[in-house]
Amino acid sequence: MAARSLGRGLGRLLGRLREGRAPRRAASGGSGSVPAAAPASYQALSAQAARDPAAFWGPLARDSLVWDAPYHTVCDCDLRGGRVGWFLGGQLNVSVNCLDQHVQKSPESIALIWERDEPGTEVRVTYRELLETTCRLANTLKRHGVRRGDRVAIYMPVSPLAVASMLACARIGAVHTVVFAGFSAESLAGRINDAKCKVVITFNQGLRGGRVVELKKVVDEAVKHCPTIQHVLVAHRTDSKVHMGDLDVPLEQEMAREDPVCTPESMGSEDMLFLLYTSGSTGTPKGLVHTQAGYLLYAALTHRLVFDYRPGDIFGCVADIGWITGHSYVVYGPLCNGATSVLFESTPVYPDAGRYWEMVQRLRISQFYGAPTAVRLLLKYGDSWVRKYDRSSLRTLGSVGEPINHEAWEWLHKVVGESRCTLVDTWWQTETGGICIAPRPSEEGAEILPGMAMRPFFGIIPVLMDEEGNVVEGCDVSGALCLSQAWPGMARTIYGDHQRFLDAYFRAYPGYYFTGDGALRTQGGYYQITGRMDDVINISGHRLGTAEIEDAMAAHPAVPETAVIGYPHDIKGEAAFAFIVLKDDAGDADVVMRELRATVASKIAKYAVPDQILVVKRLPKTRSGKVMRRLLKKIITGKAQDLGDTTTLEDPGVITEILSTYQKHRDKRAAAQ
């Protein structure tokens, strides 16, 4: 299989942007072409991608990826029916695209720089080394019964071995589901059981911010309730010995016995690559399915064009691999592009608030991609921690996870970026697979407005909808953000429950993908994300359904009713506020609240614990028994004077009760601060 440069396909696209040529007609599946004299512009390429997706994406896929067999149809998509298929008939292997092709050309190029918890102890891993590690791990998985289509859970912090675990699954055709290494044993078990995983890969312990995280103990507790698990592969991050039970396998020892060569499995474009679980407004977390070719192409293209990645750059995305940002912009996008990707194991304030910027200076990072939560936190430490370090290597700054507020945007741009770096505020989701709206790519020198994602990526067609399901035209308007055309990177289904996939994303506005977010379209035709429209809150960039927190708290025998609301938070962006009703014999309310916080931490994760809990006599309900959460949100956000229509309330007097209780709660908190 001849190595083919990913830069060829993307380079041609960049060339067309510069030279004034729109993409040529696709060799397979194309339905038209644009004259070679088409103007050189972002607008022209966007129009081409919208008008003729096959002609746009077909040549990119053919020239950019290494194929075992060509595809016969570029796309077969119907959003009304929730059917999405790209590059049908094609065969390829994702790990070959991320590793082998680069090893053939430049084996000693650095693939990963592992920025370990302790500053100055980074480890560099070449593409050759990463391929050998991946092959040994792939052979280990096969020896322990993992076959094409089997699911493998990865419960590991950011590390080269975690990346190799993902790529090893891809190499043999197994489906990985990475579970964030901060989730509780119960959350881990729920994901393992939903995916019916055969194997878990983990570390004995993790290190983060100078603290030890007992990963193996969490896995041990989880797999007690996971009948499909046959083996737990245990690697070592520390020298600490851990109990090894009947299911446990010492991973490094097993890998040392294996051959450093593993023949890659040839996968269909629409075969599953990975599952990633995300929270919904109701019910259990849903396992979103991403497939092979379309996802990889989209991650690679957005990585290159949004961040202006160039060969030789050091790309620094500080996201955890347990989230989609880590999948697309720590692992798959950068490695497919042959980039050097930084793996950040630590926290923004360990050992001090200069950690990010010291790392930028030491590693000579070109692009820095992080979350507004961290920016808001670091802003409070002042400018000196930033200015202490040389940041001249930086060319692009990026923000991800939630809308970035103006103060944080200005600080990131002016202080961190010295007003010279491009700052891209990116909007996308686990479901979209990659960035959908961002200031770049664009015309050369085009404006970037603070705190705004602005421009749709190629092939992304945003539409705003009103409450009646009508398209909202014009500018200076807002509505539900929908996308009217399929793109290669989007999720294909929810694992084991396609009907839930259809209901969640395609039922509200037939013929459109509903993002769940609201947006504003400005006079310039730019898009600004205004936040979630459903019962999902965004805590430090982690999306969490309020129903999940309510379910965990409702398990307490003293709590018959609870309602959880998201509210603005200076650092986290949003935080959870819980209203609870206690039984008459509940006992000490403070004890119950401590137990509730511990329950949420145990059942979900520590970041899900409500910042505030308020005991009330009753919740505001309609005559049909539905809790009116919007009224509770009005109360805690200071908008109680404008409650809107309350005619459906069973007893309007409940509002006066809750307002009085909340005011006492607020006064007590103010006095304590």
PAFIGU-509944 format. One record per residue (C-alpha): residue number from 1; x, y, z. Coordinates in steps of 0.001 Angstrom, whole numbers. Example, Ala and Ser with C-alpha at 12.3 -4.5 7.8 and 13.67 -1.06 7.14 Angstrom:
2
ATOM n X Y Z
ATOM 1 12300 -4500 7800
ATOM 2 13670 -1060 7140
***
This chain:
673
ATOM n X Y Z
ATOM 1 0 0 0
ATOM 2 1669 3189 -1149
ATOM 3 1858 5993 1386
ATOM 4 23 9075 263
ATOM 5 434 12487 1848
ATOM 6 -2636 13843 3556
ATOM 7 -1250 17213 2614
ATOM 8 -1928 16424 -1052
ATOM 9 -5700 16631 -786
ATOM 10 -5774 19411 1778
ATOM 11 -2956 21228 58
ATOM 12 -4965 21292 -3157
ATOM 13 -7902 22781 -1293
ATOM 14 -5669 25456 202
ATOM 15 -4254 26070 -3239
ATOM 16 -7724 26552 -4634
ATOM 17 -8425 29064 -1891
ATOM 18 -5354 31009 -3008
ATOM 19 -5577 30516 -6771
ATOM 20 -9269 30956 -7423
ATOM 21 -10254 27416 -8359
ATOM 22 -13203 25645 -6793
ATOM 23 -12982 21870 -6200
ATOM 24 -13152 19791 -9325
ATOM 25 -15883 17265 -9921
ATOM 26 -15628 14060 -7911
ATOM 27 -14469 11022 -9854
ATOM 28 -17125 8919 -8152
ATOM 29 -20504 10155 -7038
ATOM 30 -20074 13748 -8287
ATOM 31 -23000 15505 -9894
ATOM 32 -21503 18612 -11378
ATOM 33 -18496 20879 -11473
ATOM 34 -17614 24511 -11023
ATOM 35 -15749 26366 -13784
ATOM 36 -12055 26758 -13184
ATOM 37 -12535 30514 -13285
ATOM 38 -14621 30551 -10109
ATOM 39 -13438 33300 -7724
ATOM 40 -10883 32460 -5062
ATOM 41 -12846 32801 -1877
ATOM 42 -14103 31119 1240
ATOM 43 -17596 32027 31
ATOM 44 -17112 30259 -3304
ATOM 45 -15885 27066 -1676
ATOM 46 -18664 27206 915
ATOM 47 -21214 27607 -1842
ATOM 48 -19704 24657 -3719
ATOM 49 -19793 22447 -619
ATOM 50 -23418 23421 -51
ATOM 51 -24558 23037 -3665
ATOM 52 -22692 19861 -4571
ATOM 53 -21340 18003 -1524
ATOM 54 -20170 15045 -3608
ATOM 55 -18061 17261 -5864
ATOM 56 -16519 18974 -2840
ATOM 57 -15850 16041 -500
ATOM 58 -15170 13358 -3098
ATOM 59 -11773 14605 -4339
ATOM 60 -10719 15486 -785
ATOM 61 -11404 11974 465
ATOM 62 -9779 10337 -2556
ATOM 63 -6586 12415 -2411
ATOM 64 -6280 12868 1357
ATOM 65 -6756 9379 2762
ATOM 66 -4974 6078 2149
ATOM 67 -7540 3646 730
ATOM 68 -7415 -133 385
ATOM 69 -10328 26 -2057
ATOM 70 -11995 3114 -3579
ATOM 71 -15502 4194 -2676
ATOM 72 -18222 4079 -5313
ATOM 73 -20600 6664 -3820
ATOM 74 -19506 9876 -2091
ATOM 75 -22647 10385 -33
ATOM 76 -26072 8915 572
ATOM 77 -27789 11062 3174
ATOM 78 -31362 11895 4156
ATOM 79 -31732 14037 7276
ATOM 80 -35495 13614 7255
ATOM 81 -34961 9921 7845
ATOM 82 -31781 10305 9901
ATOM 83 -29774 8337 7331
ATOM 84 -26144 9338 6860
ATOM 85 -23544 7523 4749
ATOM 86 -20285 8738 3224
ATOM 87 -17714 7191 876
ATOM 88 -19759 4034 486
ATOM 89 -17930 963 -738
ATOM 90 -14547 2314 334
ATOM 91 -12126 275 2438
ATOM 92 -9350 1686 4637
ATOM 93 -7747 1500 8067
ATOM 94 -7647 4553 10323
ATOM 95 -4431 3537 12100
ATOM 96 -2666 3246 8737
ATOM 97 -3751 6785 7930
ATOM 98 -2560 8027 11314
ATOM 99 691 6038 11559
ATOM 100 1968 3838 8717
ATOM 101 1872 6458 5988
ATOM 102 4005 8818 8093
ATOM 103 6386 6070 9209
ATOM 104 7084 5241 5570
ATOM 105 8084 8835 4871
ATOM 106 9570 10104 8141
ATOM 107 9727 7443 10877
ATOM 108 11651 9557 13386
ATOM 109 9256 12525 13234
ATOM 110 7730 13241 16629
ATOM 111 4108 12137 16848
ATOM 112 3431 12863 20511
ATOM 113 4930 15000 23232
ATOM 114 3633 13699 26546
ATOM 115 3548 16666 28907
ATOM 116 3514 14692 32121
ATOM 117 2126 15948 35407
ATOM 118 5499 17171 36666
ATOM 119 6764 20071 34496
ATOM 120 9958 19489 32537
ATOM 121 9586 15709 32379
ATOM 122 8017 15521 28935
ATOM 123 8439 12397 26812
ATOM 124 8692 12463 23018
ATOM 125 7335 9569 20973
ATOM 126 8192 9140 17284
ATOM 127 5767 7879 14682
ATOM 128 7841 4680 14428
ATOM 129 7667 4115 18193
ATOM 130 3948 4828 18304
ATOM 131 3301 2387 15472
ATOM 132 5298 -361 17196
ATOM 133 3495 240 20499
ATOM 134 153 235 18710
ATOM 135 950 -3056 16938
ATOM 136 2124 -4776 20140
ATOM 137 -1032 -3656 21905
ATOM 138 -3199 -4708 18955
ATOM 139 -1637 -8168 19014
ATOM 140 -2190 -8331 22770
ATOM 141 -5872 -7531 22284
ATOM 142 -6178 -10231 19642
ATOM 143 -4427 -12773 21874
ATOM 144 -7020 -12018 24552
ATOM 145 -9950 -12663 22289
ATOM 146 -10751 -9220 20874
ATOM 147 -12020 -9452 17313
ATOM 148 -13354 -7117 14668
ATOM 149 -16481 -5364 15920
ATOM 150 -15858 -6118 19618
ATOM 151 -16052 -3174 22008
ATOM 152 -13143 -2185 24239
ATOM 153 -13413 270 27152
ATOM 154 -10432 2558 27762
ATOM 155 -10308 4106 31244
ATOM 156 -7001 5950 31121
ATOM 157 -5726 9494 31544
ATOM 158 -3935 11334 28741
ATOM 159 -829 9331 27809
ATOM 160 898 7750 24797
ATOM 161 -401 4327 25857
ATOM 162 -3964 5632 25875
ATOM 163 -3481 6932 22320
ATOM 164 -1939 3593 21302
ATOM 165 -4949 1819 22832
ATOM 166 -7320 3803 20634
ATOM 167 -5220 3173 17538
ATOM 168 -4761 -515 18384
ATOM 169 -8537 -950 18437
ATOM 170 -8763 839 15097
ATOM 171 -6035 -1390 13673
ATOM 172 -7840 -4654 14372
ATOM 173 -11348 -3320 13702
ATOM 174 -12438 -3247 17347
ATOM 175 -14601 -362 18584
ATOM 176 -13185 1700 21425
ATOM 177 -15157 3661 23974
ATOM 178 -12946 5958 26024
ATOM 179 -14413 6782 29422
ATOM 180 -13127 9962 31107
ATOM 181 -10877 8867 33960
ATOM 182 -12761 11063 36420
ATOM 183 -16016 9142 36150
ATOM 184 -17181 7003 39054
ATOM 185 -17281 3214 39051
ATOM 186 -21044 3296 38550
ATOM 187 -20762 5586 35519
ATOM 188 -17983 3418 34083
ATOM 189 -20013 251 34606
ATOM 190 -23047 1787 32935
ATOM 191 -21055 2591 29809
ATOM 192 -19340 -804 29732
ATOM 193 -22666 -2593 30025
ATOM 194 -24411 -458 27429
ATOM 195 -21607 -1120 24922
ATOM 196 -21211 -4758 26048
ATOM 197 -17437 -4336 26185
ATOM 198 -15255 -7418 26242
ATOM 199 -12077 -5812 27626
ATOM 200 -11100 -2802 29758
ATOM 201 -7688 -1128 29445
ATOM 202 -6539 950 32407
ATOM 203 -3589 2085 34528
ATOM 204 -2805 1103 38108
ATOM 205 -3012 4788 39048
ATOM 206 -3114 8203 37450
ATOM 207 -1348 11432 38317
ATOM 208 -3028 14809 38038
ATOM 209 -2137 18074 39689
ATOM 210 256 16343 42064
ATOM 211 -2447 13946 43244
ATOM 212 -2704 10194 42779
ATOM 213 -5902 8889 41173
ATOM 214 -6796 5267 41997
ATOM 215 -7906 4122 38546
ATOM 216 -7573 379 39076
ATOM 217 -9736 499 42187
ATOM 218 -12496 2235 40232
ATOM 219 -12258 -392 37484
ATOM 220 -12304 -3228 40022
ATOM 221 -15515 -1868 41522
ATOM 222 -17069 -1314 38098
ATOM 223 -16366 -4737 36584
ATOM 224 -18080 -6476 39500
ATOM 225 -21260 -5395 37733
ATOM 226 -20120 -6011 34143
ATOM 227 -20752 -9603 33046
ATOM 228 -19369 -9120 29514
ATOM 229 -15845 -8194 30685
ATOM 230 -13388 -11035 30093
ATOM 231 -10088 -9260 30744
ATOM 232 -8768 -6092 32379
ATOM 233 -5438 -5021 30864
ATOM 234 -3500 -3104 33515
ATOM 235 -570 -831 32678
ATOM 236 1540 1049 35216
ATOM 237 1794 4837 35477
ATOM 238 3378 4678 38933
ATOM 239 5508 2136 40805
ATOM 240 2669 1354 43186
ATOM 241 1575 -2264 43195
ATOM 242 -2129 -3011 42877
ATOM 243 -4154 -6135 43486
ATOM 244 -4340 -8331 40379
ATOM 245 -7427 -10524 40238
ATOM 246 -8548 -13323 37957
ATOM 247 -9547 -10968 35133
ATOM 248 -6412 -8842 35312
ATOM 249 -3570 -8970 32790
ATOM 250 -221 -7111 33214
ATOM 251 -260 -5120 29994
ATOM 252 3403 -4161 29602
ATOM 253 4549 -7748 30159
ATOM 254 2078 -9070 27609
ATOM 255 3008 -6418 25044
ATOM 256 6721 -7224 25408
ATOM 257 5976 -10765 24166
ATOM 258 4153 -9588 21065
ATOM 259 5379 -8842 17557
ATOM 260 5795 -5101 16774
ATOM 261 4024 -5703 13459
ATOM 262 264 -6187 13123
ATOM 263 -1523 -6479 9793
ATOM 264 -4251 -3816 9697
ATOM 265 -7864 -4840 9220
ATOM 266 -9462 -3362 6107
ATOM 267 -12602 -1571 7281
ATOM 268 -15606 -260 5430
ATOM 269 -16067 3501 5442
ATOM 270 -19252 3165 7491
ATOM 271 -17987 555 9964
ATOM 272 -17905 1746 13574
ATOM 273 -14672 3398 14714
ATOM 274 -15639 4395 18253
ATOM 275 -18465 4996 20706
ATOM 276 -18418 8071 22899
ATOM 277 -20998 8612 25595
ATOM 278 -22585 11999 26087
ATOM 279 -25328 13315 28331
ATOM 280 -28817 14006 27093
ATOM 281 -31689 16020 28529
ATOM 282 -33388 12818 29690
ATOM 283 -32466 9228 30385
ATOM 284 -29108 7541 30503
ATOM 285 -25995 8772 28651
ATOM 286 -26120 7878 24980
ATOM 287 -23351 6098 23103
ATOM 288 -22833 8072 19919
ATOM 289 -21406 6077 17026
ATOM 290 -18691 7563 14809
ATOM 291 -17535 5695 11746
ATOM 292 -14260 5440 9855
ATOM 293 -13601 7486 6726
ATOM 294 -15956 10430 7093
ATOM 295 -14990 11134 10687
ATOM 296 -11257 10903 9976
ATOM 297 -11419 13175 6934
ATOM 298 -13473 15774 8771
ATOM 299 -11246 15766 11875
ATOM 300 -8112 16118 9738
ATOM 301 -9514 18848 7508
ATOM 302 -10860 20969 10367
ATOM 303 -7606 20524 12298
ATOM 304 -5607 21812 9390
ATOM 305 -7827 24676 8228
ATOM 306 -9346 26055 11448
ATOM 307 -6011 26195 13288
ATOM 308 -3793 26973 10279
ATOM 309 -1740 23875 11019
ATOM 310 1488 23719 8998
ATOM 311 4122 20974 8828
ATOM 312 6598 21390 11664
ATOM 313 4097 23003 14052
ATOM 314 3680 21762 17618
ATOM 315 -61 21417 18166
ATOM 316 -1183 21806 21771
ATOM 317 -4755 20784 22581
ATOM 318 -5036 20418 26367
ATOM 319 -8295 18427 26337
ATOM 320 -8636 15004 27926
ATOM 321 -8969 12080 25519
ATOM 322 -12132 11087 27392
ATOM 323 -13994 13806 25492
ATOM 324 -14594 14308 21783
ATOM 325 -12137 17226 21685
ATOM 326 -9376 14833 22708
ATOM 327 -10460 12298 20096
ATOM 328 -10570 14753 17206
ATOM 329 -7849 17280 18090
ATOM 330 -5393 15376 20277
ATOM 331 -5450 12042 18449
ATOM 332 -7134 11524 15093
ATOM 333 -6978 14921 13383
ATOM 334 -3361 15790 14244
ATOM 335 -1979 12268 13659
ATOM 336 -3756 11913 10321
ATOM 337 -2079 15195 9359
ATOM 338 1343 13910 10472
ATOM 339 1504 16559 13182
ATOM 340 3249 16622 16545
ATOM 341 463 16540 19142
ATOM 342 912 17487 22803
ATOM 343 -653 15219 25448
ATOM 344 -1345 17294 28568
ATOM 345 -1626 15169 31710
ATOM 346 -1758 17915 34352
ATOM 347 -3953 20882 35331
ATOM 348 -3752 24599 34428
ATOM 349 -2615 25586 37931
ATOM 350 -110 22855 38807
ATOM 351 2381 23617 40166
ATOM 352 1276 27228 39625
ATOM 353 -845 29405 37346
ATOM 354 1948 29668 34789
ATOM 355 1803 25986 33822
ATOM 356 298 26421 30358
ATOM 357 2605 29263 29384
ATOM 358 5761 27651 30736
ATOM 359 4819 24627 28630
ATOM 360 4291 26827 25565
ATOM 361 7771 28306 26032
ATOM 362 9509 24985 26694
ATOM 363 7837 22990 23916
ATOM 364 7563 25894 21428
ATOM 365 3854 25282 20901
ATOM 366 2358 26810 17738
ATOM 367 -1366 26307 18399
ATOM 368 -3008 26286 21828
ATOM 369 -6555 24915 22145
ATOM 370 -8247 25071 25539
ATOM 371 -11488 25735 27401
ATOM 372 -13013 29037 28581
ATOM 373 -13276 27567 32099
ATOM 374 -9484 27410 32368
ATOM 375 -9097 30865 30823
ATOM 376 -11500 32407 33346
ATOM 377 -9664 30679 36179
ATOM 378 -6230 31869 35025
ATOM 379 -7471 35391 34355
ATOM 380 -8104 35791 38085
ATOM 381 -4430 35060 38812
ATOM 382 -3394 38135 36848
ATOM 383 -1197 38825 33829
ATOM 384 2214 38275 35400
ATOM 385 1974 34474 35192
ATOM 386 1538 34803 31435
ATOM 387 4084 37521 30724
ATOM 388 6721 35618 32663
ATOM 389 7128 33225 29706
ATOM 390 8008 33540 26027
ATOM 391 4924 32901 23888
ATOM 392 6375 33998 20559
ATOM 393 5939 30492 19109
ATOM 394 2135 30802 19332
ATOM 395 300 31561 16105
ATOM 396 -3270 30375 16787
ATOM 397 -5309 30283 19987
ATOM 398 -8513 28282 20217
ATOM 399 -11458 28037 22591
ATOM 400 -13738 24998 22943
ATOM 401 -16465 23513 25124
ATOM 402 -18805 26442 25681
ATOM 403 -19316 30019 24459
ATOM 404 -16433 32198 25649
ATOM 405 -17373 35429 27411
ATOM 406 -15954 38749 26181
ATOM 407 -13638 39341 29155
ATOM 408 -12000 35932 28754
ATOM 409 -11761 36389 24962
ATOM 410 -10064 39788 25313
ATOM 411 -7605 38472 27910
ATOM 412 -6724 35443 25805
ATOM 413 -6271 37614 22715
ATOM 414 -4462 40612 24197
ATOM 415 -2478 39154 27093
ATOM 416 -1774 35574 26044
ATOM 417 -1712 36194 22285
ATOM 418 -184 39679 22501
ATOM 419 -2880 40860 20037
ATOM 420 -1033 39107 17209
ATOM 421 -2396 35532 17333
ATOM 422 -5509 34409 15503
ATOM 423 -8148 33460 18086
ATOM 424 -10734 30902 16980
ATOM 425 -13800 30414 19174
ATOM 426 -15049 27039 17956
ATOM 427 -18561 25600 18173
ATOM 428 -19188 21885 17750
ATOM 429 -20419 18836 19654
ATOM 430 -19690 15191 20337
ATOM 431 -22369 14504 17756
ATOM 432 -20734 16596 15020
ATOM 433 -17324 14875 15207
ATOM 434 -15431 18073 14468
ATOM 435 -15626 21861 14401
ATOM 436 -18717 23218 12643
ATOM 437 -18558 26983 13196
ATOM 438 -15356 28987 13727
ATOM 439 -13786 32265 12537
ATOM 440 -11363 30364 10294
ATOM 441 -11026 29358 7500
ATOM 442 -12069 32616 5863
ATOM 443 -10889 35207 3408
ATOM 444 -7333 36288 4147
ATOM 445 -7381 38992 6820
ATOM 446 -11126 38660 7445
ATOM 447 -12365 40088 10738
ATOM 448 -12700 38062 13913
ATOM 449 -15259 39313 16407
ATOM 450 -14847 38679 20156
ATOM 451 -16796 35833 21708
ATOM 452 -18327 34622 18463
ATOM 453 -17884 31408 16464
ATOM 454 -18905 33334 13317
ATOM 455 -18441 31290 10142
ATOM 456 -19760 27834 9181
ATOM 457 -17121 25351 8063
ATOM 458 -17316 23958 4543
ATOM 459 -20427 21825 4147
ATOM 460 -22077 23133 7333
ATOM 461 -25350 24906 6543
ATOM 462 -26809 26556 9680
ATOM 463 -30500 27373 9871
ATOM 464 -32358 29148 12683
ATOM 465 -35851 27876 13533
ATOM 466 -38674 29468 15547
ATOM 467 -40906 27716 18081
ATOM 468 -43395 26744 15368
ATOM 469 -40723 25052 13287
ATOM 470 -40423 27803 10695
ATOM 471 -37091 28951 9267
ATOM 472 -36084 32369 10623
ATOM 473 -34730 34529 7812
ATOM 474 -32588 37663 7882
ATOM 475 -30036 39022 10326
ATOM 476 -30142 40165 13936
ATOM 477 -32431 37210 14607
ATOM 478 -32195 34247 16955
ATOM 479 -33642 30777 17117
ATOM 480 -32933 27089 17505
ATOM 481 -29704 26230 15712
ATOM 482 -30203 23475 13163
ATOM 483 -28056 22173 10314
ATOM 484 -29761 21524 7003
ATOM 485 -27166 19318 5289
ATOM 486 -25216 16224 6313
ATOM 487 -21415 16384 6626
ATOM 488 -18864 13547 6799
ATOM 489 -17959 13858 10492
ATOM 490 -21410 13585 12027
ATOM 491 -22474 10725 14297
ATOM 492 -24442 7953 12614
ATOM 493 -26602 6639 15438
ATOM 494 -26889 5985 19169
ATOM 495 -25496 2549 19877
ATOM 496 -28310 44 20256
ATOM 497 -31069 2654 20005
ATOM 498 -31460 4271 16598
ATOM 499 -34955 5452 17457
ATOM 500 -33540 7522 20305
ATOM 501 -31074 9017 17806
ATOM 502 -33928 10002 15500
ATOM 503 -36005 11388 18367
ATOM 504 -33131 13395 19837
ATOM 505 -31805 15037 16689
ATOM 506 -34288 14806 13822
ATOM 507 -37822 14765 15250
ATOM 508 -38074 18371 16501
ATOM 509 -37447 19869 13056
ATOM 510 -38020 17259 10318
ATOM 511 -35415 17453 7588
ATOM 512 -32903 19188 9851
ATOM 513 -30333 18161 12456
ATOM 514 -31290 19915 15725
ATOM 515 -28210 20812 17753
ATOM 516 -30023 21587 21012
ATOM 517 -28350 25015 21075
ATOM 518 -29764 28434 20397
ATOM 519 -27934 30943 18219
ATOM 520 -28011 34549 17069
ATOM 521 -27280 35544 13469
ATOM 522 -25775 39024 13284
ATOM 523 -25953 41711 10616
ATOM 524 -22801 40331 9045
ATOM 525 -24417 36903 8758
ATOM 526 -22190 35567 11553
ATOM 527 -23328 33116 14235
ATOM 528 -23105 33530 17986
ATOM 529 -24068 30567 20176
ATOM 530 -26421 31550 23005
ATOM 531 -26432 28261 24933
ATOM 532 -28457 25099 25436
ATOM 533 -32203 25072 24847
ATOM 534 -32894 21818 26705
ATOM 535 -32250 20505 30199
ATOM 536 -28523 20122 29646
ATOM 537 -25973 22199 31541
ATOM 538 -22371 22843 30618
ATOM 539 -20139 22585 33685
ATOM 540 -16521 23493 32880
ATOM 541 -17099 22351 29318
ATOM 542 -18617 19010 30391
ATOM 543 -22172 18548 29106
ATOM 544 -24454 17024 31725
ATOM 545 -28172 16318 31744
ATOM 546 -29975 17699 34782
ATOM 547 -32035 14495 34789
ATOM 548 -28894 12487 35577
ATOM 549 -28237 14555 38719
ATOM 550 -31893 14403 39729
ATOM 551 -31960 10622 39336
ATOM 552 -28862 10241 41517
ATOM 553 -30298 12475 44266
ATOM 554 -33745 10893 44120
ATOM 555 -32187 7590 45178
ATOM 556 -31762 9033 48699
ATOM 557 -34537 7688 50956
ATOM 558 -35145 11125 52519
ATOM 559 -35652 12923 49189
ATOM 560 -38986 12280 47454
ATOM 561 -38587 15130 44946
ATOM 562 -35779 17158 43431
ATOM 563 -35272 19593 40550
ATOM 564 -31858 20617 39216
ATOM 565 -31282 23863 37322
ATOM 566 -28212 25270 35603
ATOM 567 -27166 28827 36477
ATOM 568 -24291 31126 35419
ATOM 569 -20968 30634 37225
ATOM 570 -17945 32957 36991
ATOM 571 -15410 30162 36505
ATOM 572 -17310 27043 35403
ATOM 573 -19592 28832 32953
ATOM 574 -22558 27025 34457
ATOM 575 -23111 25242 37745
ATOM 576 -25882 23034 39103
ATOM 577 -28429 24296 41641
ATOM 578 -30605 21638 43266
ATOM 579 -34013 22208 44868
ATOM 580 -34990 19325 47126
ATOM 581 -38056 18365 49112
ATOM 582 -37397 16353 52280
ATOM 583 -39642 13836 53996
ATOM 584 -40976 14861 57414
ATOM 585 -38776 12306 59168
ATOM 586 -35645 13142 57141
ATOM 587 -33657 14322 60156
ATOM 588 -30808 16853 59911
ATOM 589 -31014 18608 56517
ATOM 590 -27278 19382 56502
ATOM 591 -26477 15697 56876
ATOM 592 -28832 14828 54032
ATOM 593 -27206 17442 51793
ATOM 594 -23732 16069 52527
ATOM 595 -24988 12597 51656
ATOM 596 -26564 13873 48442
ATOM 597 -23286 15465 47329
ATOM 598 -21436 12239 48053
ATOM 599 -24069 10261 46131
ATOM 600 -23775 12439 43016
ATOM 601 -19965 12213 43140
ATOM 602 -20192 8427 43474
ATOM 603 -22880 7817 40865
ATOM 604 -21695 10318 38220
ATOM 605 -18520 12323 38907
ATOM 606 -17262 15014 41267
ATOM 607 -17784 17787 38736
ATOM 608 -21529 16930 38654
ATOM 609 -22056 17753 42356
ATOM 610 -24435 20743 42710
ATOM 611 -22758 23908 43932
ATOM 612 -25893 24835 45858
ATOM 613 -28709 22773 47378
ATOM 614 -31871 24427 48700
ATOM 615 -34482 22619 50792
ATOM 616 -38027 23719 49910
ATOM 617 -41434 22558 51120
ATOM 618 -42646 21802 47591
ATOM 619 -41778 22348 43941
ATOM 620 -43773 24489 41471
ATOM 621 -45930 22097 39442
ATOM 622 -48564 22317 36769
ATOM 623 -51960 20805 37411
ATOM 624 -50776 17771 35463
ATOM 625 -47864 17349 37857
ATOM 626 -44978 18654 35703
ATOM 627 -42294 20627 37549
ATOM 628 -41975 24127 36047
ATOM 629 -38186 24343 36039
ATOM 630 -38172 27596 34089
ATOM 631 -39716 29330 37126
ATOM 632 -36992 27973 39378
ATOM 633 -34375 29259 36935
ATOM 634 -35988 32705 36940
ATOM 635 -35791 32770 40734
ATOM 636 -32098 31874 41024
ATOM 637 -31046 34161 38153
ATOM 638 -32760 37238 39633
ATOM 639 -35631 37403 37151
ATOM 640 -38475 36554 39502
ATOM 641 -40239 39818 38642
ATOM 642 -40857 38450 35128
ATOM 643 -42102 34896 35574
ATOM 644 -44194 34865 32411
ATOM 645 -47302 32722 32163
ATOM 646 -48024 30996 35474
ATOM 647 -51663 30162 34821
ATOM 648 -50931 26455 34648
ATOM 649 -49443 26385 38165
ATOM 650 -51362 24141 40533
ATOM 651 -50847 26668 43374
ATOM 652 -49267 30072 42565
ATOM 653 -48522 30514 46279
ATOM 654 -45573 28106 45929
ATOM 655 -43572 30836 44183
ATOM 656 -43812 33146 47210
ATOM 657 -42694 30265 49444
ATOM 658 -39650 29437 47318
ATOM 659 -38693 33095 46845
ATOM 660 -38673 33624 50610
ATOM 661 -36616 30472 51218
ATOM 662 -34161 31362 48444
ATOM 663 -33695 34906 49788
ATOM 664 -32767 33530 53231
ATOM 665 -30381 31060 51562
ATOM 666 -28743 33867 49569
ATOM 667 -28405 36121 52606
ATOM 668 -26817 33288 54589
ATOM 669 -24271 32616 51807
ATOM 670 -23449 36325 51523
ATOM 671 -22853 36589 55265
ATOM 672 -20545 33574 55176
ATOM 673 -18334 35040 52406
***
